[in-house]
Amino acid sequence: CTACHSAKLITQQTGSAEQWLLMIRWMQEKQNLWQFDPVTEEKIISYLAEYYPPGQQQRRAALRPELMPPTPYKP
């Protein structure tokens, strides 16, 4: 993955094995990602699905409005 992307981009994504496979297929079709041999592809998809599954919260919750600093852009 890091041959084309920063690791941060990858770790911000989530998905099931099927979703990760669809993402890889899209990159192969649209972005010229090379084909993987079946064993390597399965290892990649299994790893991503295990460590970056759907629904896993990657970001902290937004701060409550009263905790935010004043903004000069409010009318």
N, C-alpha and C positions, 0 to 999 in steps of 0.2 A: 504494500500500500504506500509506503513512504518513498517509493521510487517516483511517485507522481504527486503525492499529497503530504502535507505536514501531518504528524501523528495526531495533532489536536483536532484536525478535521475528522479523522476517523473516530476518535473517542467521543465526539459530540453526536454521533449517529447511533441509532438503535434499530433492531429488527430481529425478526425470527430468521431461521435458516432459509426459509423460502424467500423472505424479503431481501436478505443479503445476496442470495443467488440472483434474484432479479436485478439488483443493483450492479452486480458484477457483469451480468449479461448486457445490461444497458451500456456500461462502460466499454465492454468489448465491441458492441455494435456502433456506438456513437463517438467514443473517445479513443478508439484504436488500442484498447488494452489487449495485451497478448492473451492467447489461450493458455490455460494451465492444464497440466496433466491431471487426470481424475483424482489421484491420491492427494496431490497438493491442493487442489480445489476443495476437496472435502475437509482437509485440515483447516484451511482458511475459513471456510463457512462455519465449521463446528466451533472454532475459536471465537469468531465474531458473535455467533448466536449465544454462546455460553457467557461471554464476558460483556456483551453489549446487547442484551435482550430487549424486546419491546417493553415499553412502559417503565424502563429503568430511568429514574430521575437523574439527569446529568447536570442540571443547573439548580442553584439555590432558589428558593421562593422569592418573589419580588418583595421589596421592602414595603411596609405599610406607608401610605401617603404622609402620615404625620412624622415619619422618620426621615423623610426625604428633605434635602436642603431646599431652600427657596430657589425658584427658577425665575430668571429675568424675562422669560418668554410668555408668561401668563398675561392675558389682557387685563 
